[in-house]
Amino acid sequence: MVLFGVSVLVDGVYFHDYKYKLYRDKESILEHIIHTFRAAAFPIVVYCLFQNDFGGWPMMVGVMVACIDIVLLAIDVRIEGYSRNRYGGLSHGEYATHLFSNTCHYVSIALILAAKPEAAWTFTQSFELMRPYPAITVWLGSAFVTGGTIAAVLHFWQWSQFFSNNKPNILKDG
């Protein structure tokens, strides 16, 4: 999860926000909207699966949101070509960063789910399991929930800036 966090910072801050400014262009706003929903899903998944050792319904919420995130990733991959046409497609560096970050993300989810006891996979267990996570896992989970929430808010703000800067001017356009 730490490797995912570092690679997402490179991808999000450097490629998406600094180099390409995806949130500013009409060709890439749909991609940015998908990223916004993925950014909103991330702290939910981390809270339900990493920060707390939940079983039952809370864990299943994390699993369901992780599955929704996989669907959003597939949509993101599908639309990225159109979004990056003006740049000649995805650069090799960004493509490698996407591959690395998504691999780390889903491997970490698979490993944390594999570590769950059988009792966690029932809907009768709805609270934190009786075995605590290691302190470092809880601390990192908390840091990622906080950072992920900040990233989601930033994505929504950038999204709102695109639409407020690109709304039609009735006096000028009409």
Phi and psi in degrees as a GROMACS rama.xvg file:
@    title "Ramachandran Plot"
@    xaxis  label "Phi"
@    yaxis  label "Psi"
@TYPE xy
-64.5449  -43.2148  VAL-2
-62.3757  -38.0705  LEU-3
-61.0114  -47.0131  PHE-4
-59.0664  -43.8298  GLY-5
-65.7209  -45.0189  VAL-6
-68.6071  -32.7843  SER-7
-68.4996  -36.1451  VAL-8
-61.4338  -44.2356  LEU-9
-61.667  -48.1777  VAL-10
-64.9427  -52.1886  ASP-11
-69.7213  -50.8  GLY-12
-74.6155  -49.5779  VAL-13
-76.1461  -61.0932  TYR-14
-71.2099  -53.5802  PHE-15
-74.4906  -44.3093  HIS-16
-92.4587  -40.7894  ASP-17
-89.0194  -56.0789  TYR-18
-73.4659  -50.1856  LYS-19
-102.184  -21.299  TYR-20
48.7369  55.2046  LYS-21
-56.8882  -30.7022  LEU-22
-72.159  -6.10626  TYR-23
-96.8308  -22.2482  ARG-24
-104.281  140.77  ASP-25
-63.9618  -29.7912  LYS-26
-68.4341  -24.6013  GLU-27
-116.795  5.10655  SER-28
-65.9409  -34.5962  ILE-29
-63.1473  -41.4016  LEU-30
-60.6098  -42.6972  GLU-31
-63.9045  -37.8239  HIS-32
-64.0469  -42.6347  ILE-33
-60.6623  -43.5408  ILE-34
-61.3283  -35.3253  HIS-35
-63.7152  -45.5006  THR-36
-66.9343  -35.7249  PHE-37
-67.0585  -38.3284  ARG-38
-65.2963  -35.3312  ALA-39
-71.721  -32.8447  ALA-40
-71.1133  -34.0901  ALA-41
-56.4737  -52.8258  PHE-42
-64.1307  -27.4032  PRO-43
-67.0905  -47.0455  ILE-44
-61.252  -46.2594  VAL-45
-65.1108  -42.4285  VAL-46
-61.3535  -46.5834  TYR-47
-75.3458  -27.2497  CYS-48
-112.518  -30.4784  LEU-49
-111.121  -44.3638  PHE-50
-71.7193  -33.4846  GLN-51
-126.813  143.085  ASN-52
-91.1741  71.377  ASP-53
-82.0533  156.322  PHE-54
-130.451  172.747  GLY-55
66.6894  -142.35  GLY-56
-55.5638  -46.5069  TRP-57
-60.7553  -39.038  PRO-58
-67.3665  -40.6132  MET-59
-65.0264  -32.7535  MET-60
-60.5347  -46.0927  VAL-61
-59.8312  -41.3322  GLY-62
-65.6717  -44.3293  VAL-63
-64.0964  -42.3065  MET-64
-67.1753  -35.9997  VAL-65
-63.1508  -38.211  ALA-66
-66.9575  -41.1467  CYS-67
-61.3076  -39.1746  ILE-68
-62.2661  -36.7988  ASP-69
-63.845  -41.577  ILE-70
-63.3575  -43.9401  VAL-71
-62.2929  -37.8827  LEU-72
-61.744  -43.016  LEU-73
-62.2551  -41.1249  ALA-74
-65.2545  -42.5125  ILE-75
-58.3581  -46.1624  ASP-76
-62.2133  -39.2113  VAL-77
-65.4224  -40.1326  ARG-78
-91.0676  -11.0514  ILE-79
-60.4257  -34.9236  GLU-80
-58.8628  -48.1683  GLY-81
-63.9801  -42.5093  TYR-82
-61.3297  -29.4396  SER-83
-109.305  12.5357  ARG-84
-52.7269  -43.1062  ASN-85
-65.5501  -15.9933  ARG-86
-103.575  3.61716  TYR-87
80.3642  21.4549  GLY-88
97.8499  -172.771  GLY-89
-72.441  136.315  LEU-90
-71.3151  159.331  SER-91
-60.949  -39.3794  HIS-92
-63.926  -43.4309  GLY-93
-71.1118  -38.5666  GLU-94
-59.6624  -45.276  TYR-95
-64.1234  -39.8348  ALA-96
-63.4797  -42.712  THR-97
-61.4746  -46.1  HIS-98
-60.4349  -47.4043  LEU-99
-65.4872  -47.4305  PHE-100
-66.5455  -44.3921  SER-101
-69.1127  -34.2174  ASN-102
-62.3919  -49.0726  THR-103
-61.2945  -41.2474  CYS-104
-60.775  -51.9362  HIS-105
-76.849  -28.8653  TYR-106
-66.1539  -41.4839  VAL-107
-63.7301  -38.6211  SER-108
-65.7873  -44.2722  ILE-109
-60.9641  -41.0952  ALA-110
-68.1094  -41.3606  LEU-111
-67.8064  -35.4359  ILE-112
-71.1631  -35.6292  LEU-113
-65.9138  -26.5447  ALA-114
-81.1109  -7.30449  ALA-115
-74.4794  138.854  LYS-116
-71.7591  162.374  PRO-117
-56.2676  -36.7208  GLU-118
-62.8666  -25.823  ALA-119
-67.9657  -22.6348  ALA-120
-88.8288  16.5258  TRP-121
-109.512  159.742  THR-122
-88.0755  3.1806  PHE-123
-85.37  -28.6344  THR-124
-85.2747  111.731  GLN-125
-122.484  10.8095  SER-126
-130.659  -176.428  PHE-127
-63.793  136.867  GLU-128
-67.1336  159.619  LEU-129
-77.7192  -2.14319  MET-130
-108.504  122.388  ARG-131
-77.4715  148.291  PRO-132
-68.4561  157.717  TYR-133
-60.0348  148.291  PRO-134
-56.042  -36.7055  ALA-135
-65.8414  -35.9737  ILE-136
-66.7857  -43.0703  THR-137
-64.8374  -44.3118  VAL-138
-63.9312  -47.4127  TRP-139
-63.5124  -40.1222  LEU-140
-59.1149  -44.2231  GLY-141
-63.3152  -42.9948  SER-142
-63.4353  -40.761  ALA-143
-72.2622  -33.6457  PHE-144
-64.3138  -44.9307  VAL-145
-63.3393  -51.5518  THR-146
-62.3472  -40.4753  GLY-147
-65.9897  -36.6982  GLY-148
-66.2497  -42.6846  THR-149
-61.2317  -43.9397  ILE-150
-62.152  -41.5314  ALA-151
-63.6284  -44.1834  ALA-152
-61.7704  -43.1098  VAL-153
-60.3688  -43.1294  LEU-154
-61.5573  -44.412  HIS-155
-63.6358  -39.5982  PHE-156
-63.6254  -45.4865  TRP-157
-61.624  -40.1673  GLN-158
-60.6633  -46.0221  TRP-159
-64.8534  -34.8059  SER-160
-64.9872  -39.2566  GLN-161
-59.7621  -49.6252  PHE-162
-72.0957  -32.8214  PHE-163
-73.541  -29.3425  SER-164
-83.5709  -16.6579  ASN-165
-116.569  15.1031  ASN-166
-72.4286  147.205  LYS-167
-67.5694  139.868  PRO-168
-95.3206  107.603  ASN-169
-61.8816  -40.424  ILE-170
-67.3663  -39.6136  LEU-171
-82.6526  -43.3671  LYS-172
-86.9862  -22.5104  ASP-173
